[in-house]
Amino acid sequence: MLHQNAVLHEMDYAEKHKASLGVVNFFIYTFIYAGFVFLGLFYPELLGAEIIGGQNLAFVYGLGLIILAIVMGFIYNYQCVKLENKMNVKQPQK
């Protein structure tokens, strides 16, 4: 039985730009997550403070991190598709 890819893979000219965009997003998220860890290590009583609807800061911050990761994923995908459409234009055959 022969297994082959369903899609032909061609050169991706946007690959380097997508990789650098991913690294930037990684550091943004890591910085925000580090804030959560910092609060947990040095100010745990602050994470127990009730802020929104009787929920404590730890819950709200943690839920915010999850939602941020999802939103950043959608934004990253949108930006990658935009880069691919811009940079991977097929040249007409001569």
One Martini backbone bead per residue (centre of mass of N, CA, C, O) as a GRO file, in nm:
protein
   94
    1MET     BB    1   0.095   0.037   0.024
    2LEU     BB    2   0.056   0.375  -0.074
    3HIS     BB    3   0.194   0.669   0.072
    4GLN     BB    4   0.072   1.003   0.030
    5ASN     BB    5   0.052   1.317  -0.018
    6ALA     BB    6  -0.215   1.540  -0.076
    7VAL     BB    7   0.008   1.765  -0.082
    8LEU     BB    8   0.202   1.985  -0.238
    9HIS     BB    9   0.527   2.091  -0.164
   10GLU     BB   10   0.645   2.409  -0.147
   11MET     BB   11   0.786   2.693  -0.137
   12ASP     BB   12   0.827   2.902   0.162
   13TYR     BB   13   0.873   3.247   0.176
   14ALA     BB   14   0.734   3.295   0.481
   15GLU     BB   15   0.886   3.131   0.700
   16LYS     BB   16   1.067   3.341   0.849
   17HIS     BB   17   0.838   3.536   0.930
   18LYS     BB   18   0.672   3.330   1.091
   19ALA     BB   19   0.889   3.257   1.296
   20SER     BB   20   0.931   3.544   1.414
   21LEU     BB   21   0.638   3.581   1.499
   22GLY     BB   22   0.636   3.341   1.697
   23VAL     BB   23   0.858   3.448   1.885
   24VAL     BB   24   0.718   3.707   1.969
   25ASN     BB   25   0.466   3.572   2.088
   26PHE     BB   26   0.616   3.407   2.300
   27PHE     BB   27   0.737   3.651   2.461
   28ILE     BB   28   0.475   3.786   2.533
   29TYR     BB   29   0.348   3.547   2.687
   30THR     BB   30   0.582   3.498   2.886
   31PHE     BB   31   0.566   3.773   3.026
   32ILE     BB   32   0.274   3.742   3.131
   33TYR     BB   33   0.321   3.474   3.281
   34ALA     BB   34   0.546   3.580   3.469
   35GLY     BB   35   0.356   3.760   3.629
   36PHE     BB   36   0.197   3.528   3.757
   37VAL     BB   37   0.439   3.393   3.895
   38PHE     BB   38   0.533   3.634   4.059
   39LEU     BB   39   0.276   3.661   4.228
   40GLY     BB   40   0.287   3.369   4.345
   41LEU     BB   41   0.569   3.407   4.491
   42PHE     BB   42   0.547   3.721   4.627
   43TYR     BB   43   0.195   3.763   4.609
   44PRO     BB   44  -0.039   3.554   4.708
   45GLU     BB   45  -0.253   3.745   4.841
   46LEU     BB   46  -0.330   3.889   4.573
   47LEU     BB   47  -0.459   3.633   4.432
   48GLY     BB   48  -0.700   3.631   4.663
   49ALA     BB   49  -0.831   3.868   4.551
   50GLU     BB   50  -1.124   4.019   4.497
   51ILE     BB   51  -1.274   4.148   4.182
   52ILE     BB   52  -1.474   3.968   3.987
   53GLY     BB   53  -1.760   3.842   4.093
   54GLY     BB   54  -1.586   3.705   4.342
   55GLN     BB   55  -1.326   3.667   4.199
   56ASN     BB   56  -1.010   3.592   4.184
   57LEU     BB   57  -0.712   3.674   4.044
   58ALA     BB   58  -0.618   3.391   3.965
   59PHE     BB   59  -0.862   3.318   3.789
   60VAL     BB   60  -0.863   3.561   3.597
   61TYR     BB   61  -0.572   3.536   3.498
   62GLY     BB   62  -0.587   3.242   3.398
   63LEU     BB   63  -0.820   3.287   3.198
   64GLY     BB   64  -0.673   3.510   3.042
   65LEU     BB   65  -0.445   3.326   2.938
   66ILE     BB   66  -0.621   3.137   2.774
   67ILE     BB   67  -0.755   3.349   2.593
   68LEU     BB   68  -0.493   3.472   2.484
   69ALA     BB   69  -0.389   3.219   2.340
   70ILE     BB   70  -0.625   3.197   2.142
   71VAL     BB   71  -0.607   3.480   2.017
   72MET     BB   72  -0.310   3.459   1.926
   73GLY     BB   73  -0.362   3.222   1.733
   74PHE     BB   74  -0.553   3.371   1.540
   75ILE     BB   75  -0.361   3.602   1.469
   76TYR     BB   76  -0.131   3.430   1.362
   77ASN     BB   77  -0.289   3.294   1.136
   78TYR     BB   78  -0.368   3.549   0.985
   79GLN     BB   79  -0.076   3.652   0.936
   80CYS     BB   80   0.025   3.401   0.781
   81VAL     BB   81  -0.175   3.409   0.547
   82LYS     BB   82  -0.098   3.690   0.454
   83LEU     BB   83   0.200   3.623   0.394
   84GLU     BB   84   0.153   3.393   0.194
   85ASN     BB   85  -0.015   3.557  -0.014
   86LYS     BB   86   0.218   3.766  -0.064
   87MET     BB   87   0.489   3.563  -0.104
   88ASN     BB   88   0.334   3.301  -0.269
   89VAL     BB   89   0.346   3.391  -0.559
   90LYS     BB   90   0.292   3.290  -0.866
   91GLN     BB   91   0.475   3.262  -1.141
   92PRO     BB   92   0.472   3.299  -1.455
   93GLN     BB   93   0.505   3.115  -1.728
   94LYS     BB   94   0.746   3.116  -2.010
   0.00000   0.00000   0.00000
